[in-house]
Each structure stands twice: as structure tokens, then as C-alpha cells.
Amino acid sequence: MFARKILIVEDEKILASNIRKSLQKLGYSVSEITNSGEEAIKKVAEIHPHLVLIDICLAGEIDGVHVVDIIQNQFHVPVVYLTEYSEYKTLHKNQLSEPFSYIVKPFIESDLHFAIEMTLYKHQSKKILHEEKQRLTAIINSMGCAVIVTYTNGCIQMMNPRAEIITGWKQSEAFGKDLVEVVNLVDKDVGETIQNLATDVMEAGEILNLPENCTLITKDGKEIAIGDNVAPIRDQNGNITGAVLVFQDITKRKQTEAQLIRNAFYDGLTALPNRVLFLDRLRQTIERSKRRSDYYFAVLFLDLDGFKEINDRFGHGIGDDFLVAIARRLESCLRSGDTVARFGGDEFTVLLEDIKDITDATNVAKRIQDSLRLPLNLNGYQLSTTASIGITWNFSNEEEPATLLRDADIAMYRAKRQGKANYAIFS
């Protein structure tokens, strides 16, 4: 094992020589002795000792306290003070307040050895702790997620660069503030502000996930969908010492989910509900009618008259624009609680909920016909159409959506055989 280098800074030559002999006897290396603060700083820069043993009351322009401050803060070398008892009484409350940072003259060899070893041990422990803290900080700062750490009172202790970017707050601004002041969260499902999650998780003592539709209000008022969790921080003894909130901007994920839902349940051209969504709403309506004996609803099946000729004459581009315009016309003929869907091609279905009787359904069919007759101006062309409409309603307590659609479809073909712009009721 190599001998650790010690620099002695002492202006009493005899004492310095005796200390050198004692240190060498204890197995330390003492290659240098200096008697001034200025020289001590130069020697530390040259030889990089493991420890400096220094008289606290040096003669010269720079006193021992100032020299130690430079050695510890600029060179990060541990120091043990040498002090007379009279000096110790004067300086104890300030410079010599830390245990094992000094030794009082005269001293015995074992005391010197103990003071040096304790100082070296504490310095190494602090160095390891500092390196570990730097390593953890580097890991946290490199994470793609936002990380915010709080004290036990729910106030912010630190936040990584990603958290600064998402929240709009700098760590220097957020330090010491209550978490809710910086991380302003709203549960969009219930429209309520979320209280301090750090306090909640520390009281619960377990990890809590953010609500499904959690929105962060940034410093400049922007709304960002976020997700992840908040967890208690525990020390080696299991005691909770704070909380850590980990989250990320999930706006793109939410948009993708919304698009997937639209693709699954809505028609890509007209943005109307598709067959899947229509059947689901029809199934829910059937269930409601079972719970209420006076609950009536109707299903309309529409097929546009002469749409093939429009497509053939003007092209599919105009045909698509025509279908989109027809979809808006159909929507305008219905109440907000009703549903119009595109089944494909030029076929549409309508669900009329909570009607009084079949007359309500036939009145809607007439309103649709009147609306479709009004000409549409598309790319300079005046276009209009009519529809063959089949109608069925729940007079027979039919429980299957597919059967109701079949009945409406049968009625629609009956109307088409009767000529254009007709409706027929299934019986």
C-alpha cells in the first residue's frame, strides 16, 4: 500500500521537524515542509498531497484560515489545523467547529494519527457521496421523462431539464415552491384541479398513477396531456424523505389514440359514425327501451337516388365531395341526440331516439327529402338528389340490431320500387 503524502505548514522549525518524524514513523510520506501560506498554496498545486497539516495562526500576509479556505475549495484537499490551546479557545466557535478538523498543541503521536485518519476517512466519504450524487444527477438529467423531487413538505427540491422544458419553469425559479404552484394539474374527466400529489403519495406510502386524462397547465398557460406516476422516496431505514414525480408529454400518444378511435368508429370520408359505431348505439338504445315501456325509437335506411350517374358523369372526386355535403345536410335534419351514419357507398342510416310514434320518423324522412332536393354548388356544378328511405321502429320489441337494420333495408327497397324520393314503413 502506498504512503499517503502530507504537506506540513508550520513556521516553528523544531515543531515542524518533530511532526515530520512522527508522521514518517506512522507510515506517512512527508516530502515537503513550508512555513507560509503563500508557499503552502503553491506546494499543494505542485505535489497534490492527500492532506495538509497547517498551523492556524501563520505569520505572513495570508493567515491560516484563508489558506485553508483556498486549499479546500479550490484544490479539494482535506486539512487538519494545528492550534495552541489559547488559539483554540478563541477560534473554536467558528473555524474549529467541525469534529476532528484540528489538533491542539502539544499533542501525542496517537492523537495526531487519529485526527489525520478521521479527516482522510471523512474526506473520502464526502468524495464518494459527491460522486454518487453527481452520477445520479447525470442519470436524472439524461432521462427522457420529466423528474421532479420534493421535500417532505411537498415543496420542490430539484427538477431535471426535461421537467423545465415541459412545465416552463426553471429549477432556480421552482426551488422551494409548493409542487402545485409549478405542476398545475387538472383531471379532465371530472374537470377538477389535482391537489399536491407529493403530499398524497407520502401519506399513502405507495406509488400513485396520474389520472387517465391528466392535463398540465404550463407556466405560460399551455395545456399538455401528461402521464406516469409519483412515488415516495425512502431512506435505508424505510423512512419517507420526500417524493419523486415522473411524467412525460403524451400529447402525441393521445392524438394517435384519438385517431385510432376515429378510424375504428367513424367514416374516413364524411366523418360520420360508421357501421360499427351505429350498431353499438343501436344496441344501447334497445337496452334503454327494455327498461322503459314507453320508450320508442326508429331506424331509417337511406339509399341516394341516382348517385351512380353523378359519379360516372362528374368523376369520383366530385362524387366524394357530394357525399360529404350530403352528410352535412343529413346532420342538419336531426336533433343533437340522434345519430346519422354512413354504411358505405351511398347508403346512410339514421337512429331516432325517444320518439312519440312513427309519425316523428316519417316527418324526419320528409325533412330529409326536402333538404336533399336543394341544389348543391360543387366545382361550378349544380347538383341535387333524392333518397329512397326505409323506416322501422320498435313496435314489435325486436331486440337484435341486425334484424332492425334488415327490416329498414327491406322497407327501403320497397320505397325504391315505388319510385324515387319515397319512404316506406316496414310492416
N, C-alpha and C positions, 0 to 999 in steps of 0.2 A: 504493500500500500504506500502511495507517495505521501511525503511530508507536506502538510499544508503551510503555505507561505504566510508569514505575519510581518507586517510593517510596524515598527515601533517609532512613535513620535513623542519624544521626551527630551526636554532641554537640560536635565540633570544627567551628566555623562555617567557618573558612577551607578546611579539607579538604572539607567538605560542598559548599561553593561550587565548588571546583575539580572535584569529581566531577560536579556538575551540568553544568558547561560541557563536560566530556569526553563525557558521555552525550548531550547535545544535539548535539554535534559528530558523534557516531556515529549520529545519527538517532533517538534515543530521546526520549520525552516525559517531562520531569520537572516535574510541576506542584506537587509537594509535597516539602518537607524538614522533618523533625521531629527532635527531639533527645532524646526519652524513649520508653520502652517503652509506657507508658500511652497516649500520644498516637499512637504508631505503630499500635496496635490499632484505635483509633478511626478513623484515616485509611484503614486497609485496609477497614474496614466501609463507609466513605463512598465512596471513589473506585474500589475494586476494581482495584488495579494488576495488571499482568501479572507483576511481580517486585518483591521487596523487597530492597534492598541495606542491610544493617544491621551496625552495629558490635557485635561480640560482647560487649564489656565496656562496656555503657551505665551511666551514672550513674542513680540513681533506685531506687525500691522494687522494680521488676521488672527483672532482668538480661536481657541479650540472648538467652540460651539459652531462658529461659522464654517470652519474647516470640515467638521463632521457633517454639516448640512450639505456641503458640496459633494463629499465622498459618498454619502448615502443616496442622494437624489440624482446625481449625475453619473456616478460610476457603479452604483448599486452594490457597494461593498459593505459588509457589516462592520460595526465599530464597538469597541469596549472602551469606556472612559477610565482614565486613571485620575484619581482626585484625592486631595488631602481631606481630612475629616472636617476642617473648618470650611473648605470649599463645598463639601457635600451638604453641610447644613444650610448653606446659602442657596445652592442650586437644586436641591432635592425636589422642590415642588414643580420645577419646570423641566430642565434638561434631563434630570436623572429620575424621572417618574416611572420609567419602564423597568420592570424587574430584570436583573442580570445584565443590564446595559452598562454597568460601572463596577469598579472595584476600588475600595478605599485603602489608601496607603497608611501605614505599612501593611502588607498582606503576606500571607504564607503561600507557598507554592501550590498547595491543593486548592485553595480558593481561586487563584489565578486560573488554574486548569479548568475548574468547574465553570467559571464565568465565561471563558473562551468557548468551551464545548457547548454550553447552553446557547450562547449567541450564534454559533455556527449552526446549531440544530434549528433554532427559530428562523434563522435566515433561509435555510434550505426548505423548511416547511412553508414559509411565505412564498418562496420562489415556485415551489411545486403548486401551491394553491393559485398563485397568479397565472402560471402557465395553463393550469386546468381551466381557470376562468376564461383566459384568452381563447383556449381551444373550444370551449362551449359557446362562447360569444361568436366565434368564427362559424361554428356549425349553425347556430341560430340565424346568423346574418346571411348564410348561404341558402337557407331554406326557401322554397318557392311559396310557402304558406306565410301568412302574417302571424307573428307571435307577439303577444303582449303579456308581460309578467306583472303581477300586483303584489303589494304587501298584504298583511293580514287584515288591514283596514279597508281593503278594496281600492286603494289608490295605486296609480301606475308606478312601477319601479323601472321597467325598461320596455322598449319595443324595437323590433328589428326593422331594417329598411323597407321590407315588403309591407309591414304594417303602416309605416309612414306614408307609403305611396297610396295604399287603399283608403286610409282614413283622412289623408290630407293634413295630418298633424306631424310635426317634428318631435322627436323624443325630448329635446330640450324644452319644448312648449308643454308637452304632455306630462312630464315628470312630476309626480306628487299630486296630480289631479285625480278626482274620482273617476273610475272607469266609465261610468255612464256619460260623463261630460265629453269624453273623447270618442267612445264607442257607443254612439246613439243608435239603439236597435229598436225596430218595430216588427211585431208579429203581424204580417199582412193577413193571415187567416182570420184574426179577431180584431185587427186594427188597433192594437194596444201597444204602448211603449213597454219594452222589456227592462226590468229593473237591473241592478248591479249583479251580473251573473257570477262574478268572483265571490261576492258575499254569499250568494245562494249555494255555490258549489262547496265552499268551505264549511258552511253549516250542514250540508248534506253529507260531506265527506266522501263524495264519489263523483265520477265523471258525468257531466250532463251534456247532451247533444243540443245544438242550436235548433230552434223550431224549424219545421219544414220550409216555410215561406218567410225566412228571416231576412229583413232588409236593413242595411246600414245607411244611416244618414251621415254623409261625409261633412267635413268642416265647411265646405262651400255649398252644402245643401243638396248635393247629388245623391240619388238613391242607387245603392248597389246590392244585389242579391248575394248573400254570403252563406256559407255552410261550414260545419265542422263541430268542434266541441270545446268545452272549458273543463279543466281538471284541477284538483287540489295539488299543491306541492307539499311533499312530506320530507322531513329530515331523516337521518339514520334511525332515530328513535320512534318514527311514525308520527311525530307531531306536525301538524299543518303549519307551514310557514308562509303561505301565500297561495296564489292561483295562477294558472297559465291558460290564456285564451289563444287557441289556434284556429285560424279561419282562412278562407280563400274566396276570391271573387268567382261566383258560379253563374254569372250573368249569361255567358255563352252556353253553359250547360242547360240553364233554364230555357233559353231560346231554342236550343236543339230539342229539348223535351216537348216544348210547346209546338214546334214544327212537326215532330213525330206524331203528336196527338192530332194535329190538324190533318196530317197525311192519312191517319187511320180513320178519322171520323168526318172529314169534310172533303167535298169535291174540289179537285185542284183547279178547275176552270172557273166555276161560278162562286166558289167559297160557301156554297150551301151545304148543310148536313148531307152525308152520303147514305147509302142503303143501311150500313151498319148502325150508324147513329139513329137513323129514323126508326129502325126496328127496335132499338133499345128504348127510345122514348115511347114508342107504341106499347111496348111490354109494360113499362111503368104506368102508363095510362090505364091499361087493362087492370092492373093491380089496384089502382085507385078506385076504379069502377066497382070492384068487388066489395070494397069497404063502404060504398055509398050506393044505395039502391036507386037514387035519383040522379046519378052521375052519368051523363051521356056524352059521347064523343063520336066524331065521324072521320072517315078516311076517304080522301079524294085521290084518284089516279088520273093523271093528265098525260095526253099524248098530243104534241103540237101537230096541227093540220098543215100539210104542205111544206114541212121543214126540208125534206129531201130536195125539193125543187130549188129552194133558196141556196142550199149547199152546192148543188150542181151548177146553178146559173152564176153565182157570185163568188164561189170558192169557199174553202174551209175557214180561211181567216175571217171573212165576213160572217160565216156561219157561227164561228165561236163567239165573235162579238155579239151576234144576235142572241145567242143563248144566255150570255152574261146579262144583257139588257132585259131579257125575259125574266131571268131570276130576280132582278130588282123589282120588276113590275109585280111579280107574284108576291114578294115580301110586302109590298105596299098595300096589297089587298087583305092582309091578315092582321090579327091582333098580335100584341107582343108575346103572348103566351103560346101562340100556335107555332107549328113547325112546317116549313116547306123544304123538301129535299130533292136532290137530283138523283134519279135512279140510274141514269146512263143515257147517252144519246139525247133524244128529245123527250124523254119521259121524266115526269116530276110527280111527287106525291105530297099530299098535304094532310096534316093531322090537326083537326079542330077539337080542342078540349073544352069540356064543361059547357056544352050547348044545351038549349032548351028542348029542341026537337029537330027533326030532319029539315024543317024549313030554314033553320040557321045555315045548314050546309048548302042547300040549294041557292040561298041568297049569296053565299060566298062564290059559288060556281058562276052565277050570273055576273057578279062583280069582276071576276077574273076574265070572263069573256069580253066584257065591256072594255077592260083595261088593255087586253091583247089586241083589240081592233084598232086602237090608236096607233097611227104610224110611227115608226122609229126612223130617225135620220142617221144612217151609218155610212160613212165614207161617201157622202153625197147621194146615197140611195134611200128612197122612202120605202120602208118595209113594214109589213104588218102580218099578223097571223091570227088564227083562232085555235081552239083546242077541243078535243073530244075528252069529256070528263066522266069518269065512273065514280059513283058515291056509294059507300056503305056505312052503316053505323051500328052501334052495339045493342040493337033491339033484341037480338037473339042470344045475348050474353056469351058471345063467342070469345074464347079465351086464348086463341092462338093468333099471333100477329100475321103469320104467313097465310092463314086462312082468310083473315080480313083483307089482306092485300090481294089475294086471289079473287075474292068476291068483287072488290073495287075494279080489278083488271077486267073481269068478265063484263061488268057494267060499262066500262069504258069502251070495249069493243062493240057492245050493243049500241052505244051512242054514236060510234063511228059509222056503223052500218046505216044509221038513220040519217046520216049526212054530216057535214062539217058544223062546227060551233054548236054542238049539242051536249047535253049531260043526260045521264041515265042513273036511276037508283037501283041498286041490286035488290032483287026480291026472289 
